[in-house]
Amino acid sequence: MLDPSSALGRFAGRLTGYALLATAYLDAHAPPRFASYALSTASSRGDGPLLHLDGGATQRFATSAASLLSDDEAAASQWPFLQDTDRRKMEVFGGHILRSHGRFYWYGEAAKVLSAPGFPVGVNEGWTNEGIACYVSDDMTRWRSAGIVFRNTSVSLPSSEPGPYVLERPKVLYNRATSKFVMWFHLDSFSYTYRYAGVATSDSPLGPFAFLHALRPGGLHSFDLQLHRSPTSDSAFLVRDTNGHEETVVSALNPSYTDVTRRVSAIPGPCEAPALFEDEDGATYCLCSYATWYLPNPLQIWRHRGRLDAAGGWEELGTVPGGEAPLHALLAPLLRPLDSAATTYNSQPSSVVPWVDEAGRFTPILLGDSWNARGPGGVGNASQTFLRLARTGDRSRPWRLLPGRGWMREQMEQRANLSRWLY
């Protein structure tokens, strides 16, 4: 197994990124091989009550990643849009589902636009959003929009560069001691030179969240981040990609969840979009991606030896079957047909739902985003993914991915109840 933290591993990771970017460029300037297939698939499939597969949007979904897949796999990578109970497209990029007081709250980046409302058009144009959106559900299949719960215009920074700012990957925890809902998010400029974490708080899960401060926890830059509260110890942690993708640092949060107190551990090497969960035995796992821009890649998996606040450190478990090490992604254009898990089914992680299925089996659900790097307008067409993880019986590679597109459609059409969680 190639060690991603080694010099060779970092070189392979960067080489993978260059290869995928080259593939993206060539694919963006080539005829849309999969567009007609995607359109015919969309036109022949009936829409579910909460899912919508728009033909034009599906054509724009034909990402560069599709060039790594066979025809059938490319069609499977065209993830449908989710709709709320008002049949409007849900905007929950980089999101996280919080269970609190008997309900589920899905927070995510609002619709990505080139200039956010509330700011002059043409000022700092780039991918941004109006703020952080929230959706509410009693069963995780029917979602009602609660609107924007934190606005881009609420950010106040002592900076010469005005907003709008980049607000990414919002995560929310409820603090029992303070009775506050605490939101963390990646806060940046369009040039990605700020590299802050932003913190906002609210008395209600539906907001409005008030901006508290921007910081570089522990003096380190912050990029993709995640919050994790241990169900066994009730300790809370901030997990974030930092130091130019050289490591992903785990820090303990203070009692109010508004800052960090100490560095606990770190995962070496590129580990973007970290998503954590604990199993029935108390083992903590981190799922993340390699740093290849908006292009999908194999899903990494790491296991912590004990609770996050205990000594032990992280153990590399490679990639989740059937993805392989970064070198596999580099060779992917030459290896057809390619298992879709080698690109995490055309997605990047956002968080994990600790679901328990109808048979009582712990079945984590990996929430993710299917980005589109195929030219201007693509990122705004990203959609959400649901991938279940199943046990393999092999301690060295304990989890495998199950294709999730058809499964989640069935759950929504059948109005299933996915509210049974392990914690």
C-alpha positions, 0 to 999 in steps of 0.5 A, a space after each residue: 500500500 502506498 503511504 500517502 504521507 511519504 514523499 512518494 505518496 505526496 508525489 503520486 497524489 499530486 501526479 494524480 491531480 494533474 492527470 485528472 485535471 488534464 482529463 477534465 480539460 480534454 473532456 471539456 473540449 470533446 463532444 459530450 459522449 454521455 449526454 445523449 445517454 443521460 438524456 434518454 435515461 432521464 426521459 424514460 424514468 418517472 420522477 419520484 415525489 421528492 426527486 427530480 432528474 432534469 434532462 438539461 441539468 443531467 446533460 450538464 452533469 456529464 462530468 470529466 469523471 464520466 470519462 473514467 467510467 463505462 457507459 453504464 457506470 457513467 449513467 449511474 454517476 448522474 445523481 438526481 437532484 433532491 427536492 423539498 416538500 415544495 418541489 424546489 431543488 434542495 441546496 445543501 452542498 458540503 452539508 451535515 445532518 444534525 439530530 436534535 430534539 426528535 427532528 433532523 436538520 440538514 445544513 448546507 451551502 445555499 445555491 452557488 452563484 457567481 455574486 451573492 445577493 446583498 453585494 454589488 454585482 461584479 464585486 469579487 465574482 466567483 463561486 459563493 452563496 447567499 449563506 447557509 441553508 437548512 431543511 427540516 425532517 421527521 424521517 429523513 426522506 421528506 424535507 421542508 425548507 427553513 430558508 437561509 439560517 446564516 447569511 453571507 452578509 453577516 460575516 465581519 472581517 478586518 480585511 481590505 477585501 470586501 465580501 461576499 466570502 466563500 462559506 463552505 462545509 457548514 457543520 452544527 452541534 447542539 451544546 447541552 451546557 449552553 443550550 446553543 446551536 453552534 455552527 462552524 464553517 470554512 470561511 475564505 476569500 475567492 483567492 482562498 488566501 484567508 483560510 479561516 474557520 468561521 463560528 456562529 451561534 443560535 438559540 434555535 436550530 432554525 437560526 438566525 445564526 449570529 456571527 461570532 468570530 473568524 479564527 485559525 484554530 491553534 494558529 493553523 490554516 483551515 480548509 475543509 472541516 468537520 465537527 464530531 461529538 463522541 457518543 461514548 464520551 460526549 467530547 466534541 472535536 474540530 477536524 480540519 484539513 490544514 497546512 497545505 493538505 499536509 495533514 488533517 488535524 483533530 482538535 478538542 473543542 472548548 466547553 462552549 464549542 466556540 474554539 479549540 483547546 488542544 491538538 489531539 491527533 492528526 492524519 498525515 497526507 492529503 485528506 480533504 472533506 473529512 467525515 467521521 463516525 463511530 461503530 458499535 465497538 467504539 472505533 472511530 473512522 474517518 472517510 476522506 478524499 485525496 486533493 484533486 480539486 472538484 474531480 472525484 477520486 477513491 475514498 480513503 479510510 482511517 481508523 483511530 485506535 480508541 476514542 478520539 480523546 484517547 491516546 492511540 493515533 490513526 491507522 491507515 486502512 487504504 481505500 474503501 473497496 473497490 477503489 484503490 490507491 491514488 496510482 489506480 486513479 492515475 491509470 484509470 483512463 487506461 483501465 476500462 471498465 472501471 469500478 465506480 467506487 474508484 471515484 466514490 461513485 462520482 462524489 466527495 464526502 460531506 458527512 456520515 449518518 450513523 443509520 441502523 437498518 431495518 434488520 438492526 445492522 449498523 449501516 453508515 450512510 455517507 452523504 456527499 456531493 457530486 461536483 461538476 468540473 465541466 466548465 462554467 456553471 457546473 458547480 452550481 449544478 452539483 447534487 447530493 449522494 447517499 452511499 451505504 457502507 457495509 461490513 466486509 468481515 475483514 478487519 484490515 479493510 472493514 467497510 465497502 461501499 454499496 451503490 446508493 442511487 437507486 436505493 435512496 430513490 426507493 426510500 423516498 418514493 416509499 416514504 420510508 423512515 430513516 430515523 433510527 440512528 446508532 447515536 
